[in-house]
């Protein structure tokens, strides 16, 4: 059974998802030319590749989550 590293399961899942998004963003920032592989993203986040499937169904779903996460900040900068 994995250890929960936050006061609640919901907070733990949120932290894990944040770590995965940050790891995927870092891979892309280094010049990746395609959606990062689950193995690479998971390794950077300190998780097993199979754990990725608890958060994202596919690499395309991961890309959609990255866009959804970044869009509000991007939109604020454009409006400013």
mmCIF file of the N, C-alpha and C atoms, coordinates in Angstrom:
data_MODEL
# 
_entry.id   MODEL 
# 
loop_
_atom_site.group_PDB 
_atom_site.id 
_atom_site.type_symbol 
_atom_site.label_atom_id 
_atom_site.label_alt_id 
_atom_site.label_comp_id 
_atom_site.label_asym_id 
_atom_site.label_entity_id 
_atom_site.label_seq_id 
_atom_site.pdbx_PDB_ins_code 
_atom_site.Cartn_x 
_atom_site.Cartn_y 
_atom_site.Cartn_z 
_atom_site.occupancy 
_atom_site.B_iso_or_equiv 
_atom_site.pdbx_formal_charge 
_atom_site.auth_seq_id 
_atom_site.auth_comp_id 
_atom_site.auth_asym_id 
_atom_site.auth_atom_id 
_atom_site.pdbx_PDB_model_num 
ATOM 1   N N  . UNK A 1 1  ? 0.832  -1.173 0.000   1.00 0.00 ? 1  UNK A N  1 
ATOM 2   C CA . UNK A 1 1  ? 0.000  0.000  0.000   1.00 0.00 ? 1  UNK A CA 1 
ATOM 3   C C  . UNK A 1 1  ? 0.881  1.242  0.000   1.00 0.00 ? 1  UNK A C  1 
ATOM 4   N N  . UNK A 1 2  ? 0.674  2.155  -0.953  1.00 0.00 ? 2  UNK A N  1 
ATOM 5   C CA . UNK A 1 2  ? 1.508  3.361  -0.998  1.00 0.00 ? 2  UNK A CA 1 
ATOM 6   C C  . UNK A 1 2  ? 1.236  4.264  0.193   1.00 0.00 ? 2  UNK A C  1 
ATOM 7   N N  . UNK A 1 3  ? 2.255  5.002  0.556   1.00 0.00 ? 3  UNK A N  1 
ATOM 8   C CA . UNK A 1 3  ? 2.111  5.935  1.661   1.00 0.00 ? 3  UNK A CA 1 
ATOM 9   C C  . UNK A 1 3  ? 1.482  7.224  1.169   1.00 0.00 ? 3  UNK A C  1 
ATOM 10  N N  . UNK A 1 4  ? 0.603  7.753  1.981   1.00 0.00 ? 4  UNK A N  1 
ATOM 11  C CA . UNK A 1 4  ? -0.022 9.035  1.687   1.00 0.00 ? 4  UNK A CA 1 
ATOM 12  C C  . UNK A 1 4  ? 0.856  10.108 2.317   1.00 0.00 ? 4  UNK A C  1 
ATOM 13  N N  . UNK A 1 5  ? 1.281  11.075 1.526   1.00 0.00 ? 5  UNK A N  1 
ATOM 14  C CA . UNK A 1 5  ? 2.217  12.090 2.009   1.00 0.00 ? 5  UNK A CA 1 
ATOM 15  C C  . UNK A 1 5  ? 1.539  13.429 2.267   1.00 0.00 ? 5  UNK A C  1 
ATOM 16  N N  . UNK A 1 6  ? 0.242  13.405 2.514   1.00 0.00 ? 6  UNK A N  1 
ATOM 17  C CA . UNK A 1 6  ? -0.514 14.621 2.801   1.00 0.00 ? 6  UNK A CA 1 
ATOM 18  C C  . UNK A 1 6  ? -1.573 14.274 3.846   1.00 0.00 ? 6  UNK A C  1 
ATOM 19  N N  . UNK A 1 7  ? -2.177 15.288 4.451   1.00 0.00 ? 7  UNK A N  1 
ATOM 20  C CA . UNK A 1 7  ? -3.189 15.020 5.479   1.00 0.00 ? 7  UNK A CA 1 
ATOM 21  C C  . UNK A 1 7  ? -4.393 14.219 4.988   1.00 0.00 ? 7  UNK A C  1 
ATOM 22  N N  . UNK A 1 8  ? -4.756 14.388 3.724   1.00 0.00 ? 8  UNK A N  1 
ATOM 23  C CA . UNK A 1 8  ? -5.897 13.649 3.178   1.00 0.00 ? 8  UNK A CA 1 
ATOM 24  C C  . UNK A 1 8  ? -5.518 13.000 1.857   1.00 0.00 ? 8  UNK A C  1 
ATOM 25  N N  . UNK A 1 9  ? -6.304 12.022 1.457   1.00 0.00 ? 9  UNK A N  1 
ATOM 26  C CA . UNK A 1 9  ? -6.069 11.357 0.174   1.00 0.00 ? 9  UNK A CA 1 
ATOM 27  C C  . UNK A 1 9  ? -6.235 12.360 -0.971  1.00 0.00 ? 9  UNK A C  1 
ATOM 28  N N  . UNK A 1 10 ? -7.221 13.219 -0.882  1.00 0.00 ? 10 UNK A N  1 
ATOM 29  C CA . UNK A 1 10 ? -7.449 14.221 -1.940  1.00 0.00 ? 10 UNK A CA 1 
ATOM 30  C C  . UNK A 1 10 ? -6.245 15.145 -2.084  1.00 0.00 ? 10 UNK A C  1 
ATOM 31  N N  . UNK A 1 11 ? -5.690 15.577 -0.968  1.00 0.00 ? 11 UNK A N  1 
ATOM 32  C CA . UNK A 1 11 ? -4.508 16.455 -1.023  1.00 0.00 ? 11 UNK A CA 1 
ATOM 33  C C  . UNK A 1 11 ? -3.298 15.703 -1.563  1.00 0.00 ? 11 UNK A C  1 
ATOM 34  N N  . UNK A 1 12 ? -3.185 14.439 -1.215  1.00 0.00 ? 12 UNK A N  1 
ATOM 35  C CA . UNK A 1 12 ? -2.087 13.614 -1.735  1.00 0.00 ? 12 UNK A CA 1 
ATOM 36  C C  . UNK A 1 12 ? -2.193 13.482 -3.254  1.00 0.00 ? 12 UNK A C  1 
ATOM 37  N N  . UNK A 1 13 ? -3.396 13.168 -3.728  1.00 0.00 ? 13 UNK A N  1 
ATOM 38  C CA . UNK A 1 13 ? -3.597 13.026 -5.180  1.00 0.00 ? 13 UNK A CA 1 
ATOM 39  C C  . UNK A 1 13 ? -3.306 14.342 -5.897  1.00 0.00 ? 13 UNK A C  1 
ATOM 40  N N  . UNK A 1 14 ? -3.745 15.440 -5.319  1.00 0.00 ? 14 UNK A N  1 
ATOM 41  C CA . UNK A 1 14 ? -3.494 16.753 -5.921  1.00 0.00 ? 14 UNK A CA 1 
ATOM 42  C C  . UNK A 1 14 ? -1.992 17.043 -6.009  1.00 0.00 ? 14 UNK A C  1 
ATOM 43  N N  . UNK A 1 15 ? -1.257 16.711 -4.947  1.00 0.00 ? 15 UNK A N  1 
ATOM 44  C CA . UNK A 1 15 ? 0.189  16.919 -4.943  1.00 0.00 ? 15 UNK A CA 1 
ATOM 45  C C  . UNK A 1 15 ? 0.879  16.024 -5.972  1.00 0.00 ? 15 UNK A C  1 
ATOM 46  N N  . UNK A 1 16 ? 0.432  14.782 -6.082  1.00 0.00 ? 16 UNK A N  1 
ATOM 47  C CA . UNK A 1 16 ? 1.020  13.863 -7.060  1.00 0.00 ? 16 UNK A CA 1 
ATOM 48  C C  . UNK A 1 16 ? 0.751  14.360 -8.483  1.00 0.00 ? 16 UNK A C  1 
ATOM 49  N N  . UNK A 1 17 ? -0.467 14.795 -8.729  1.00 0.00 ? 17 UNK A N  1 
ATOM 50  C CA . UNK A 1 17 ? -0.799 15.296 -10.060 1.00 0.00 ? 17 UNK A CA 1 
ATOM 51  C C  . UNK A 1 17 ? 0.011  16.544 -10.376 1.00 0.00 ? 17 UNK A C  1 
ATOM 52  N N  . UNK A 1 18 ? 0.180  17.426 -9.401  1.00 0.00 ? 18 UNK A N  1 
ATOM 53  C CA . UNK A 1 18 ? 1.002  18.634 -9.600  1.00 0.00 ? 18 UNK A CA 1 
ATOM 54  C C  . UNK A 1 18 ? 2.425  18.230 -9.943  1.00 0.00 ? 18 UNK A C  1 
ATOM 55  N N  . UNK A 1 19 ? 2.974  17.236 -9.245  1.00 0.00 ? 19 UNK A N  1 
ATOM 56  C CA . UNK A 1 19 ? 4.333  16.777 -9.525  1.00 0.00 ? 19 UNK A CA 1 
ATOM 57  C C  . UNK A 1 19 ? 4.440  16.226 -10.944 1.00 0.00 ? 19 UNK A C  1 
ATOM 58  N N  . UNK A 1 20 ? 3.434  15.499 -11.385 1.00 0.00 ? 20 UNK A N  1 
ATOM 59  C CA . UNK A 1 20 ? 3.447  14.946 -12.742 1.00 0.00 ? 20 UNK A CA 1 
ATOM 60  C C  . UNK A 1 20 ? 3.357  16.054 -13.790 1.00 0.00 ? 20 UNK A C  1 
ATOM 61  N N  . UNK A 1 21 ? 2.490  17.026 -13.581 1.00 0.00 ? 21 UNK A N  1 
ATOM 62  C CA . UNK A 1 21 ? 2.376  18.142 -14.529 1.00 0.00 ? 21 UNK A CA 1 
ATOM 63  C C  . UNK A 1 21 ? 3.675  18.942 -14.583 1.00 0.00 ? 21 UNK A C  1 
ATOM 64  N N  . UNK A 1 22 ? 4.267  19.190 -13.429 1.00 0.00 ? 22 UNK A N  1 
ATOM 65  C CA . UNK A 1 22 ? 5.536  19.931 -13.392 1.00 0.00 ? 22 UNK A CA 1 
ATOM 66  C C  . UNK A 1 22 ? 6.639  19.158 -14.104 1.00 0.00 ? 22 UNK A C  1 
ATOM 67  N N  . UNK A 1 23 ? 6.669  17.842 -13.909 1.00 0.00 ? 23 UNK A N  1 
ATOM 68  C CA . UNK A 1 23 ? 7.675  17.014 -14.574 1.00 0.00 ? 23 UNK A CA 1 
ATOM 69  C C  . UNK A 1 23 ? 7.472  17.023 -16.088 1.00 0.00 ? 23 UNK A C  1 
ATOM 70  N N  . UNK A 1 24 ? 6.242  16.893 -16.533 1.00 0.00 ? 24 UNK A N  1 
ATOM 71  C CA . UNK A 1 24 ? 5.959  16.918 -17.974 1.00 0.00 ? 24 UNK A CA 1 
ATOM 72  C C  . UNK A 1 24 ? 6.325  18.273 -18.568 1.00 0.00 ? 24 UNK A C  1 
ATOM 73  N N  . UNK A 1 25 ? 6.020  19.344 -17.848 1.00 0.00 ? 25 UNK A N  1 
ATOM 74  C CA . UNK A 1 25 ? 6.352  20.693 -18.320 1.00 0.00 ? 25 UNK A CA 1 
ATOM 75  C C  . UNK A 1 25 ? 7.872  20.845 -18.426 1.00 0.00 ? 25 UNK A C  1 
ATOM 76  N N  . UNK A 1 26 ? 8.611  20.296 -17.484 1.00 0.00 ? 26 UNK A N  1 
ATOM 77  C CA . UNK A 1 26 ? 10.077 20.375 -17.522 1.00 0.00 ? 26 UNK A CA 1 
ATOM 78  C C  . UNK A 1 26 ? 10.633 19.632 -18.725 1.00 0.00 ? 26 UNK A C  1 
ATOM 79  N N  . UNK A 1 27 ? 10.081 18.463 -19.017 1.00 0.00 ? 27 UNK A N  1 
ATOM 80  C CA . UNK A 1 27 ? 10.534 17.702 -20.189 1.00 0.00 ? 27 UNK A CA 1 
ATOM 81  C C  . UNK A 1 27 ? 10.280 18.509 -21.462 1.00 0.00 ? 27 UNK A C  1 
ATOM 82  N N  . UNK A 1 28 ? 9.114  19.090 -21.570 1.00 0.00 ? 28 UNK A N  1 
ATOM 83  C CA . UNK A 1 28 ? 8.792  19.891 -22.748 1.00 0.00 ? 28 UNK A CA 1 
ATOM 84  C C  . UNK A 1 28 ? 9.683  21.129 -22.844 1.00 0.00 ? 28 UNK A C  1 
ATOM 85  N N  . UNK A 1 29 ? 9.984  21.752 -21.715 1.00 0.00 ? 29 UNK A N  1 
ATOM 86  C CA . UNK A 1 29 ? 10.818 22.953 -21.704 1.00 0.00 ? 29 UNK A CA 1 
ATOM 87  C C  . UNK A 1 29 ? 12.251 22.661 -22.146 1.00 0.00 ? 29 UNK A C  1 
ATOM 88  N N  . UNK A 1 30 ? 12.670 21.417 -22.001 1.00 0.00 ? 30 UNK A N  1 
ATOM 89  C CA . UNK A 1 30 ? 14.012 21.030 -22.420 1.00 0.00 ? 30 UNK A CA 1 
ATOM 90  C C  . UNK A 1 30 ? 14.094 20.758 -23.915 1.00 0.00 ? 30 UNK A C  1 
ATOM 91  N N  . UNK A 1 31 ? 12.997 20.981 -24.619 1.00 0.00 ? 31 UNK A N  1 
ATOM 92  C CA . UNK A 1 31 ? 13.041 20.860 -26.065 1.00 0.00 ? 31 UNK A CA 1 
ATOM 93  C C  . UNK A 1 31 ? 12.435 19.599 -26.642 1.00 0.00 ? 31 UNK A C  1 
ATOM 94  N N  . UNK A 1 32 ? 11.657 18.888 -25.868 1.00 0.00 ? 32 UNK A N  1 
ATOM 95  C CA . UNK A 1 32 ? 10.997 17.695 -26.405 1.00 0.00 ? 32 UNK A CA 1 
ATOM 96  C C  . UNK A 1 32 ? 10.144 18.092 -27.605 1.00 0.00 ? 32 UNK A C  1 
ATOM 97  N N  . UNK A 1 33 ? 10.139 17.257 -28.615 1.00 0.00 ? 33 UNK A N  1 
ATOM 98  C CA . UNK A 1 33 ? 9.389  17.566 -29.832 1.00 0.00 ? 33 UNK A CA 1 
ATOM 99  C C  . UNK A 1 33 ? 8.072  16.801 -29.925 1.00 0.00 ? 33 UNK A C  1 
ATOM 100 N N  . UNK A 1 34 ? 7.770  16.016 -28.898 1.00 0.00 ? 34 UNK A N  1 
ATOM 101 C CA . UNK A 1 34 ? 6.501  15.291 -28.863 1.00 0.00 ? 34 UNK A CA 1 
ATOM 102 C C  . UNK A 1 34 ? 6.049  15.189 -27.410 1.00 0.00 ? 34 UNK A C  1 
ATOM 103 N N  . UNK A 1 35 ? 4.856  14.707 -27.212 1.00 0.00 ? 35 UNK A N  1 
ATOM 104 C CA . UNK A 1 35 ? 4.323  14.564 -25.859 1.00 0.00 ? 35 UNK A CA 1 
ATOM 105 C C  . UNK A 1 35 ? 5.240  13.619 -25.083 1.00 0.00 ? 35 UNK A C  1 
ATOM 106 N N  . UNK A 1 36 ? 5.660  13.996 -23.887 1.00 0.00 ? 36 UNK A N  1 
ATOM 107 C CA . UNK A 1 36 ? 6.589  13.151 -23.138 1.00 0.00 ? 36 UNK A CA 1 
ATOM 108 C C  . UNK A 1 36 ? 6.032  11.762 -22.848 1.00 0.00 ? 36 UNK A C  1 
ATOM 109 N N  . UNK A 1 37 ? 6.928  10.798 -22.815 1.00 0.00 ? 37 UNK A N  1 
ATOM 110 C CA . UNK A 1 37 ? 6.557  9.421  -22.483 1.00 0.00 ? 37 UNK A CA 1 
ATOM 111 C C  . UNK A 1 37 ? 6.231  9.327  -20.993 1.00 0.00 ? 37 UNK A C  1 
ATOM 112 N N  . UNK A 1 38 ? 5.267  8.490  -20.668 1.00 0.00 ? 38 UNK A N  1 
ATOM 113 C CA . UNK A 1 38 ? 4.874  8.301  -19.271 1.00 0.00 ? 38 UNK A CA 1 
ATOM 114 C C  . UNK A 1 38 ? 6.069  7.912  -18.405 1.00 0.00 ? 38 UNK A C  1 
ATOM 115 N N  . UNK A 1 39 ? 6.934  7.053  -18.906 1.00 0.00 ? 39 UNK A N  1 
ATOM 116 C CA . UNK A 1 39 ? 8.079  6.586  -18.115 1.00 0.00 ? 39 UNK A CA 1 
ATOM 117 C C  . UNK A 1 39 ? 8.977  7.747  -17.715 1.00 0.00 ? 39 UNK A C  1 
ATOM 118 N N  . UNK A 1 40 ? 9.240  8.639  -18.649 1.00 0.00 ? 40 UNK A N  1 
ATOM 119 C CA . UNK A 1 40 ? 10.118 9.782  -18.367 1.00 0.00 ? 40 UNK A CA 1 
ATOM 120 C C  . UNK A 1 40 ? 9.477  10.740 -17.366 1.00 0.00 ? 40 UNK A C  1 
ATOM 121 N N  . UNK A 1 41 ? 8.200  11.038 -17.554 1.00 0.00 ? 41 UNK A N  1 
ATOM 122 C CA . UNK A 1 41 ? 7.490  11.950 -16.655 1.00 0.00 ? 41 UNK A CA 1 
ATOM 123 C C  . UNK A 1 41 ? 7.413  11.355 -15.253 1.00 0.00 ? 41 UNK A C  1 
ATOM 124 N N  . UNK A 1 42 ? 7.040  10.092 -15.165 1.00 0.00 ? 42 UNK A N  1 
ATOM 125 C CA . UNK A 1 42 ? 6.909  9.438  -13.863 1.00 0.00 ? 42 UNK A CA 1 
ATOM 126 C C  . UNK A 1 42 ? 8.243  9.403  -13.134 1.00 0.00 ? 42 UNK A C  1 
ATOM 127 N N  . UNK A 1 43 ? 9.312  9.078  -13.839 1.00 0.00 ? 43 UNK A N  1 
ATOM 128 C CA . UNK A 1 43 ? 10.633 9.023  -13.208 1.00 0.00 ? 43 UNK A CA 1 
ATOM 129 C C  . UNK A 1 43 ? 11.020 10.376 -12.629 1.00 0.00 ? 43 UNK A C  1 
ATOM 130 N N  . UNK A 1 44 ? 10.768 11.439 -13.363 1.00 0.00 ? 44 UNK A N  1 
ATOM 131 C CA . UNK A 1 44 ? 11.083 12.782 -12.854 1.00 0.00 ? 44 UNK A CA 1 
ATOM 132 C C  . UNK A 1 44 ? 10.249 13.147 -11.639 1.00 0.00 ? 44 UNK A C  1 
ATOM 133 N N  . UNK A 1 45 ? 9.034  12.655 -11.588 1.00 0.00 ? 45 UNK A N  1 
ATOM 134 C CA . UNK A 1 45 ? 8.150  12.951 -10.459 1.00 0.00 ? 45 UNK A CA 1 
ATOM 135 C C  . UNK A 1 45 ? 8.372  11.995 -9.293  1.00 0.00 ? 45 UNK A C  1 
ATOM 136 N N  . UNK A 1 46 ? 9.220  10.986 -9.492  1.00 0.00 ? 46 UNK A N  1 
ATOM 137 C CA . UNK A 1 46 ? 9.498  10.028 -8.426  1.00 0.00 ? 46 UNK A CA 1 
ATOM 138 C C  . UNK A 1 46 ? 8.420  8.971  -8.261  1.00 0.00 ? 46 UNK A C  1 
ATOM 139 N N  . UNK A 1 47 ? 7.710  8.682  -9.345  1.00 0.00 ? 47 UNK A N  1 
ATOM 140 C CA . UNK A 1 47 ? 6.645  7.674  -9.316  1.00 0.00 ? 47 UNK A CA 1 
ATOM 141 C C  . UNK A 1 47 ? 6.940  6.572  -10.319 1.00 0.00 ? 47 UNK A C  1 
ATOM 142 N N  . UNK A 1 48 ? 6.236  5.480  -10.198 1.00 0.00 ? 48 UNK A N  1 
ATOM 143 C CA . UNK A 1 48 ? 6.327  4.397  -11.174 1.00 0.00 ? 48 UNK A CA 1 
ATOM 144 C C  . UNK A 1 48 ? 5.518  4.764  -12.417 1.00 0.00 ? 48 UNK A C  1 
ATOM 145 N N  . UNK A 1 49 ? 5.956  4.281  -13.566 1.00 0.00 ? 49 UNK A N  1 
ATOM 146 C CA . UNK A 1 49 ? 5.237  4.555  -14.808 1.00 0.00 ? 49 UNK A CA 1 
ATOM 147 C C  . UNK A 1 49 ? 3.781  4.138  -14.708 1.00 0.00 ? 49 UNK A C  1 
ATOM 148 N N  . UNK A 1 50 ? 3.524  3.006  -14.085 1.00 0.00 ? 50 UNK A N  1 
ATOM 149 C CA . UNK A 1 50 ? 2.150  2.527  -13.974 1.00 0.00 ? 50 UNK A CA 1 
ATOM 150 C C  . UNK A 1 50 ? 1.273  3.471  -13.146 1.00 0.00 ? 50 UNK A C  1 
ATOM 151 N N  . UNK A 1 51 ? 1.869  4.251  -12.267 1.00 0.00 ? 51 UNK A N  1 
ATOM 152 C CA . UNK A 1 51 ? 1.108  5.223  -11.471 1.00 0.00 ? 51 UNK A CA 1 
ATOM 153 C C  . UNK A 1 51 ? 0.522  6.328  -12.339 1.00 0.00 ? 51 UNK A C  1 
ATOM 154 N N  . UNK A 1 52 ? 1.146  6.587  -13.464 1.00 0.00 ? 52 UNK A N  1 
ATOM 155 C CA . UNK A 1 52 ? 0.651  7.638  -14.370 1.00 0.00 ? 52 UNK A CA 1 
ATOM 156 C C  . UNK A 1 52 ? -0.791 7.359  -14.790 1.00 0.00 ? 52 UNK A C  1 
ATOM 157 N N  . UNK A 1 53 ? -1.118 6.083  -14.952 1.00 0.00 ? 53 UNK A N  1 
ATOM 158 C CA . UNK A 1 53 ? -2.451 5.718  -15.435 1.00 0.00 ? 53 UNK A CA 1 
ATOM 159 C C  . UNK A 1 53 ? -3.546 5.991  -14.406 1.00 0.00 ? 53 UNK A C  1 
ATOM 160 N N  . UNK A 1 54 ? -3.180 6.254  -13.170 1.00 0.00 ? 54 UNK A N  1 
ATOM 161 C CA . UNK A 1 54 ? -4.166 6.654  -12.164 1.00 0.00 ? 54 UNK A CA 1 
ATOM 162 C C  . UNK A 1 54 ? -4.596 8.099  -12.377 1.00 0.00 ? 54 UNK A C  1 
ATOM 163 N N  . UNK A 1 55 ? -3.788 8.858  -13.118 1.00 0.00 ? 55 UNK A N  1 
ATOM 164 C CA . UNK A 1 55 ? -4.047 10.277 -13.330 1.00 0.00 ? 55 UNK A CA 1 
ATOM 165 C C  . UNK A 1 55 ? -4.395 10.613 -14.780 1.00 0.00 ? 55 UNK A C  1 
ATOM 166 N N  . UNK A 1 56 ? -3.796 9.898  -15.732 1.00 0.00 ? 56 UNK A N  1 
ATOM 167 C CA . UNK A 1 56 ? -3.992 10.195 -17.159 1.00 0.00 ? 56 UNK A CA 1 
ATOM 168 C C  . UNK A 1 56 ? -4.177 8.903  -17.948 1.00 0.00 ? 56 UNK A C  1 
ATOM 169 N N  . UNK A 1 57 ? -5.147 8.896  -18.854 1.00 0.00 ? 57 UNK A N  1 
ATOM 170 C CA . UNK A 1 57 ? -5.438 7.706  -19.657 1.00 0.00 ? 57 UNK A CA 1 
ATOM 171 C C  . UNK A 1 57 ? -4.429 7.498  -20.785 1.00 0.00 ? 57 UNK A C  1 
ATOM 172 N N  . UNK A 1 58 ? -3.867 8.618  -21.270 1.00 0.00 ? 58 UNK A N  1 
ATOM 173 C CA . UNK A 1 58 ? -2.964 8.537  -22.413 1.00 0.00 ? 58 UNK A CA 1 
ATOM 174 C C  . UNK A 1 58 ? -2.057 9.764  -22.431 1.00 0.00 ? 58 UNK A C  1 
ATOM 175 N N  . UNK A 1 59 ? -1.092 9.751  -23.321 1.00 0.00 ? 59 UNK A N  1 
ATOM 176 C CA . UNK A 1 59 ? -0.213 10.904 -23.471 1.00 0.00 ? 59 UNK A CA 1 
ATOM 177 C C  . UNK A 1 59 ? -1.003 12.114 -23.957 1.00 0.00 ? 59 UNK A C  1 
ATOM 178 N N  . UNK A 1 60 ? -2.013 11.898 -24.774 1.00 0.00 ? 60 UNK A N  1 
ATOM 179 C CA . UNK A 1 60 ? -2.849 13.004 -25.244 1.00 0.00 ? 60 UNK A CA 1 
ATOM 180 C C  . UNK A 1 60 ? -3.642 13.608 -24.084 1.00 0.00 ? 60 UNK A C  1 
ATOM 181 N N  . UNK A 1 61 ? -4.094 12.763 -23.170 1.00 0.00 ? 61 UNK A N  1 
ATOM 182 C CA . UNK A 1 61 ? -4.806 13.247 -21.985 1.00 0.00 ? 61 UNK A CA 1 
ATOM 183 C C  . UNK A 1 61 ? -3.861 14.069 -21.111 1.00 0.00 ? 61 UNK A C  1 
ATOM 184 N N  . UNK A 1 62 ? -2.607 13.645 -20.996 1.00 0.00 ? 62 UNK A N  1 
ATOM 185 C CA . UNK A 1 62 ? -1.595 14.402 -20.258 1.00 0.00 ? 62 UNK A CA 1 
ATOM 186 C C  . UNK A 1 62 ? -1.394 15.768 -20.913 1.00 0.00 ? 62 UNK A C  1 
ATOM 187 N N  . UNK A 1 63 ? -1.286 15.809 -22.235 1.00 0.00 ? 63 UNK A N  1 
ATOM 188 C CA . UNK A 1 63 ? -1.120 17.082 -22.933 1.00 0.00 ? 63 UNK A CA 1 
ATOM 189 C C  . UNK A 1 63 ? -2.320 17.996 -22.693 1.00 0.00 ? 63 UNK A C  1 
ATOM 190 N N  . UNK A 1 64 ? -3.519 17.449 -22.747 1.00 0.00 ? 64 UNK A N  1 
ATOM 191 C CA . UNK A 1 64 ? -4.719 18.245 -22.483 1.00 0.00 ? 64 UNK A CA 1 
ATOM 192 C C  . UNK A 1 64 ? -4.693 18.807 -21.062 1.00 0.00 ? 64 UNK A C  1 
ATOM 193 N N  . UNK A 1 65 ? -4.234 18.019 -20.103 1.00 0.00 ? 65 UNK A N  1 
ATOM 194 C CA . UNK A 1 65 ? -4.144 18.489 -18.713 1.00 0.00 ? 65 UNK A CA 1 
ATOM 195 C C  . UNK A 1 65 ? -3.110 19.602 -18.581 1.00 0.00 ? 65 UNK A C  1 
ATOM 196 N N  . UNK A 1 66 ? -1.999 19.493 -19.306 1.00 0.00 ? 66 UNK A N  1 
ATOM 197 C CA . UNK A 1 66 ? -0.990 20.548 -19.289 1.00 0.00 ? 66 UNK A CA 1 
ATOM 198 C C  . UNK A 1 66 ? -1.550 21.855 -19.838 1.00 0.00 ? 66 UNK A C  1 
ATOM 199 N N  . UNK A 1 67 ? -2.288 21.755 -20.925 1.00 0.00 ? 67 UNK A N  1 
ATOM 200 C CA . UNK A 1 67 ? -2.888 22.951 -21.528 1.00 0.00 ? 67 UNK A CA 1 
ATOM 201 C C  . UNK A 1 67 ? -3.914 23.552 -20.585 1.00 0.00 ? 67 UNK A C  1 
ATOM 202 N N  . UNK A 1 68 ? -4.747 22.707 -20.017 1.00 0.00 ? 68 UNK A N  1 
ATOM 203 C CA . UNK A 1 68 ? -5.771 23.179 -19.082 1.00 0.00 ? 68 UNK A CA 1 
ATOM 204 C C  . UNK A 1 68 ? -5.142 23.855 -17.863 1.00 0.00 ? 68 UNK A C  1 
ATOM 205 N N  . UNK A 1 69 ? -4.023 23.348 -17.415 1.00 0.00 ? 69 UNK A N  1 
ATOM 206 C CA . UNK A 1 69 ? -3.334 23.911 -16.260 1.00 0.00 ? 69 UNK A CA 1 
ATOM 207 C C  . UNK A 1 69 ? -2.681 25.255 -16.598 1.00 0.00 ? 69 UNK A C  1 
ATOM 208 N N  . UNK A 1 70 ? -2.115 25.368 -17.787 1.00 0.00 ? 70 UNK A N  1 
ATOM 209 C CA . UNK A 1 70 ? -1.369 26.568 -18.164 1.00 0.00 ? 70 UNK A CA 1 
ATOM 210 C C  . UNK A 1 70 ? -2.256 27.688 -18.701 1.00 0.00 ? 70 UNK A C  1 
ATOM 211 N N  . UNK A 1 71 ? -3.400 27.357 -19.252 1.00 0.00 ? 71 UNK A N  1 
ATOM 212 C CA . UNK A 1 71 ? -4.216 28.365 -19.936 1.00 0.00 ? 71 UNK A CA 1 
ATOM 213 C C  . UNK A 1 71 ? -4.617 29.544 -19.055 1.00 0.00 ? 71 UNK A C  1 
ATOM 214 N N  . UNK A 1 72 ? -5.073 29.343 -17.818 1.00 0.00 ? 72 UNK A N  1 
ATOM 215 C CA . UNK A 1 72 ? -5.458 30.510 -17.016 1.00 0.00 ? 72 UNK A CA 1 
ATOM 216 C C  . UNK A 1 72 ? -4.310 31.502 -16.802 1.00 0.00 ? 72 UNK A C  1 
ATOM 217 N N  . UNK A 1 73 ? -3.109 30.996 -16.550 1.00 0.00 ? 73 UNK A N  1 
ATOM 218 C CA . UNK A 1 73 ? -1.955 31.889 -16.359 1.00 0.00 ? 73 UNK A CA 1 
ATOM 219 C C  . UNK A 1 73 ? -1.607 32.600 -17.660 1.00 0.00 ? 73 UNK A C  1 
ATOM 220 N N  . UNK A 1 74 ? -1.639 31.875 -18.763 1.00 0.00 ? 74 UNK A N  1 
ATOM 221 C CA . UNK A 1 74 ? -1.350 32.466 -20.062 1.00 0.00 ? 74 UNK A CA 1 
ATOM 222 C C  . UNK A 1 74 ? -2.376 33.546 -20.389 1.00 0.00 ? 74 UNK A C  1 
ATOM 223 N N  . UNK A 1 75 ? -3.637 33.256 -20.141 1.00 0.00 ? 75 UNK A N  1 
ATOM 224 C CA . UNK A 1 75 ? -4.710 34.197 -20.422 1.00 0.00 ? 75 UNK A CA 1 
ATOM 225 C C  . UNK A 1 75 ? -4.545 35.481 -19.613 1.00 0.00 ? 75 UNK A C  1 
ATOM 226 N N  . UNK A 1 76 ? -4.184 35.360 -18.348 1.00 0.00 ? 76 UNK A N  1 
ATOM 227 C CA . UNK A 1 76 ? -3.954 36.544 -17.507 1.00 0.00 ? 76 UNK A CA 1 
ATOM 228 C C  . UNK A 1 76 ? -2.831 37.404 -18.060 1.00 0.00 ? 76 UNK A C  1 
ATOM 229 N N  . UNK A 1 77 ? -1.764 36.767 -18.529 1.00 0.00 ? 77 UNK A N  1 
ATOM 230 C CA . UNK A 1 77 ? -0.634 37.518 -19.073 1.00 0.00 ? 77 UNK A CA 1 
ATOM 231 C C  . UNK A 1 77 ? -1.024 38.224 -20.360 1.00 0.00 ? 77 UNK A C  1 
ATOM 232 N N  . UNK A 1 78 ? -1.805 37.593 -21.187 1.00 0.00 ? 78 UNK A N  1 
ATOM 233 C CA . UNK A 1 78 ? -2.247 38.211 -22.437 1.00 0.00 ? 78 UNK A CA 1 
ATOM 234 C C  . UNK A 1 78 ? -3.131 39.415 -22.145 1.00 0.00 ? 78 UNK A C  1 
ATOM 235 N N  . UNK A 1 79 ? -4.044 39.255 -21.191 1.00 0.00 ? 79 UNK A N  1 
ATOM 236 C CA . UNK A 1 79 ? -4.946 40.358 -20.838 1.00 0.00 ? 79 UNK A CA 1 
ATOM 237 C C  . UNK A 1 79 ? -4.202 41.542 -20.230 1.00 0.00 ? 79 UNK A C  1 
ATOM 238 N N  . UNK A 1 80 ? -3.132 41.257 -19.475 1.00 0.00 ? 80 UNK A N  1 
ATOM 239 C CA . UNK A 1 80 ? -2.353 42.323 -18.857 1.00 0.00 ? 80 UNK A CA 1 
ATOM 240 C C  . UNK A 1 80 ? -1.563 43.057 -19.931 1.00 0.00 ? 80 UNK A C  1 
# 
